[in-house]
Amino acid sequence: MSNPVISGDGIFSHVFVGAADVQKSTAFYDAALGALGIKNLGPFGNGWVLFGREKPAFIIARPGNGEAPSSNGVTVGFAAATPAEVDAFHAAGLAAGGTDEGQPGPRGHLPGAYAAYLRDPAGNKVCSYTFV
């Protein structure tokens, strides 16, 4: 039987983050994730928006109960191939309504790490990392 997971290395099937304003969050992720080669794979179901390179792995939507507070202490990290992709992720995210949570640059706690952090329009913390 083939592996039933749709993405990743078998740890996660997907990551879902809530957004009160899905349209605003979609514009943010179209820009920021597009800089990493991650595509908007379109709407699905009742207002979900799926993102991935070839298969859906990241989902934004208004939660079923309608509440979408940001998750304090949770960060979703997206892989970048180069520091230039990290820079582009950060710049595109800021231009699309995100807020800075950490300028692009080396991260001393991880040897060779280069990263940038943002908050999406809903307040969720996201980052992009590469290792050089």
Backbone hydrogen bonds in HBPLUS format (Angstrom, degrees):
<---DONOR---> <-ACCEPTOR-->    atom                        ^
c    i                          cat <-CA-CA->   ^        H-A-AA   ^      H-
h    n   atom  resd res      DA  || num        DHA   H-A  angle D-A-AA Bond
n    s   type  num  typ     dist DA aas  dist angle  dist       angle   num
A0015-VAL N   A0057-ALA O   2.84 MM  42  6.25 141.9  1.98 141.7 152.6     1
A0059-ILE N   A0015-VAL O   2.78 MM  44  6.14 156.8  1.84 161.4 167.3     2
A0017-VAL N   A0059-ILE O   2.91 MM  42  6.36 158.9  1.96 161.4 166.4     3
A0061-ALA N   A0017-VAL O   3.31 MM  44  6.78 147.1  2.43 153.7 161.0     4
A0019-ALA N   A0061-ALA O   2.93 MM  42  5.66 138.4  2.11 129.2 135.0     5
A0025-SER N   A0021-ASP O   3.06 MM   4  6.34 164.7  2.08 155.5 160.3     6
A0026-THR N   A0022-VAL O   2.76 MM   4  5.85 151.6  1.84 147.7 155.8     7
A0027-ALA N   A0023-GLN O   3.11 MM   4  6.36 157.6  2.16 146.7 151.5     8
A0028-PHE N   A0024-LYS O   3.15 MM   4  6.44 155.3  2.21 144.5 151.1     9
A0029-TYR N   A0025-SER O   2.94 MM   4  6.21 169.9  1.95 157.1 158.4    10
A0030-ASP N   A0026-THR O   2.77 MM   4  5.88 154.1  1.84 151.7 159.5    11
A0031-ALA N   A0027-ALA O   3.23 MM   4  6.37 158.5  2.28 142.1 146.5    12
A0032-ALA N   A0028-PHE O   2.89 MM   4  6.12 172.2  1.89 166.2 163.5    13
A0033-LEU N   A0029-TYR O   2.93 MM   4  5.31 147.5  2.03 129.5 139.8    14
A0034-GLY N   A0030-ASP O   3.11 MM   4  5.47 133.6  2.34 116.3 128.9    15
A0035-ALA N   A0031-ALA O   3.28 MM   4  6.49 140.8  2.45 142.3 149.7    16
A0036-LEU N   A0033-LEU O   2.86 MM   3  5.14 149.3  1.96 106.8 117.0    17
A0038-ILE N   A0033-LEU O   3.00 MM   5  5.11 160.5  2.03 145.4 139.3    18
A0037-GLY N   A0034-GLY O   3.09 MM   3  5.02 165.2  2.11 105.6 109.2    19
A0039-LYS N   A0052-GLY O   2.81 MM  13  5.42 149.8  1.90 139.8 139.3    20
A0052-GLY N   A0039-LYS O   3.00 MM  13  5.42 151.9  2.08 146.5 155.5    21
A0041-LEU N   A0050-LEU O   2.71 MM   9  5.27 153.5  1.78 144.1 151.2    22
A0050-LEU N   A0042-GLY O   3.11 MM   8  5.76 174.5  2.12 152.6 151.9    23
A0044-PHE N   A0048-TRP O   2.89 MM   4  5.10 147.7  2.00 137.2 139.4    24
A0048-TRP N   A0044-PHE O   3.08 MM   4  5.10 141.1  2.24 167.6 162.6    25
A0049-VAL N   A0060-ILE O   2.93 MM  11  5.41 149.2  2.02 156.5 165.6    26
A0060-ILE N   A0049-VAL O   3.07 MM  11  5.41 158.4  2.12 148.5 155.1    27
A0051-PHE N   A0058-PHE O   2.79 MM   7  5.08 146.5  1.90 157.8 164.8    28
A0057-ALA N   A0051-PHE O   2.87 MM   6  6.12 168.8  1.88 162.5 158.8    29
A0058-PHE N   A0051-PHE O   3.13 MM   7  5.08 161.8  2.16 147.8 147.8    30
A0066-GLY N   A0063-PRO O   2.81 MM   3  5.15 158.9  1.86 115.6 122.4    31
A0074-VAL N   A0071-SER O   3.21 MM   3  5.53 164.9  2.23 129.3 129.0    32
A0076-VAL N   A0125-LYS O   3.11 MM  49  6.60 157.7  2.17 145.6 148.7    33
A0127-CYS N   A0076-VAL O   2.95 MM  51  6.36 146.9  2.07 151.4 152.2    34
A0078-PHE N   A0127-CYS O   2.80 MM  49  6.09 158.8  1.85 140.5 146.7    35
A0129-TYR N   A0078-PHE O   3.08 MM  51  6.45 147.2  2.19 148.1 157.1    36
A0080-ALA N   A0129-TYR O   2.85 MM  49  5.65 151.4  1.93 157.9 152.2    37
A0085-GLU N   A0082-THR O   3.13 MM   3  5.29 126.7  2.43  99.7 112.4    38
A0086-VAL N   A0082-THR O   3.27 MM   4  6.70 153.2  2.34 145.4 152.5    39
A0087-ASP N   A0083-PRO O   2.89 MM   4  6.23 161.7  1.93 155.2 159.7    40
A0088-ALA N   A0084-ALA O   2.92 MM   4  6.14 157.3  1.97 145.0 151.2    41
A0089-PHE N   A0085-GLU O   2.84 MM   4  6.03 159.1  1.88 151.3 156.7    42
A0090-HIS N   A0086-VAL O   3.04 MM   4  6.28 165.1  2.06 153.9 156.9    43
A0091-ALA N   A0087-ASP O   2.95 MM   4  6.18 170.5  1.96 155.4 158.0    44
A0092-ALA N   A0088-ALA O   2.86 MM   4  5.87 166.8  1.88 151.5 155.8    45
A0093-GLY N   A0089-PHE O   2.94 MM   4  5.98 157.5  1.99 145.7 152.5    46
A0094-LEU N   A0090-HIS O   2.99 MM   4  6.20 160.0  2.03 151.4 156.3    47
A0095-ALA N   A0091-ALA O   3.00 MM   4  6.19 162.3  2.04 148.6 153.7    48
A0096-ALA N   A0092-ALA O   3.02 MM   4  6.16 130.5  2.27 139.2 151.8    49
A0096-ALA N   A0093-GLY O   3.22 MM   3  5.10 133.7  2.45  92.1 104.6    50
A0098-GLY N   A0093-GLY O   2.81 MM   5  5.19 152.5  1.88 153.3 147.9    51
A0097-GLY N   A0094-LEU O   3.22 MM   3  5.44 154.7  2.29 115.5 113.6    52
A0099-THR N   A0119-ARG O   3.01 MM  20  5.15 152.9  2.08 138.7 147.4    53
A0119-ARG N   A0099-THR O   2.83 MM  20  5.15 141.7  1.98 143.5 153.5    54
A0101-GLU N   A0117-TYR O   3.01 MM  16  4.83 162.7  2.04 126.2 120.5    55
A0117-TYR N   A0102-GLY O   2.87 MM  15  4.63 166.1  1.89 136.5 140.2    56
A0105-GLY N   A0115-ALA O   2.97 MM  10  5.65 140.3  2.13 143.6 155.6    57
A0115-ALA N   A0105-GLY O   2.95 MM  10  5.65 161.5  1.98 152.3 147.6    58
A0107-ARG N   A0113-ALA O   3.02 MM   6  5.37 146.5  2.14 131.6 132.1    59
A0110-LEU N   A0107-ARG O   3.19 MM   3  5.95 164.6  2.22 122.5 126.8    60
A0113-ALA N   A0110-LEU O   3.05 MM   3  5.44 163.4  2.07 138.2 137.5    61
A0132-VAL N   A0112-GLY O   2.75 MM  20  4.97 158.2  1.79 141.8 144.0    62
A0114-TYR N   A0130-THR O   2.90 MM  16  5.39 150.3  1.99 161.6 159.9    63
A0130-THR N   A0114-TYR O   2.94 MM  16  5.39 144.4  2.07 151.5 162.5    64
A0116-ALA N   A0128-SER O   3.13 MM  12  5.62 139.8  2.29 146.7 157.4    65
A0128-SER N   A0116-ALA O   3.02 MM  12  5.62 147.3  2.13 152.0 160.8    66
A0118-LEU N   A0126-VAL O   2.84 MM   8  5.40 165.4  1.86 161.3 162.6    67
A0126-VAL N   A0118-LEU O   2.88 MM   8  5.40 165.9  1.90 150.9 155.4    68
A0120-ASP N   A0124-ASN O   2.84 MM   4  5.36 156.9  1.89 150.8 156.1    69
A0123-GLY N   A0120-ASP O   2.85 MM   3  5.22 162.2  1.88 118.6 124.6    70
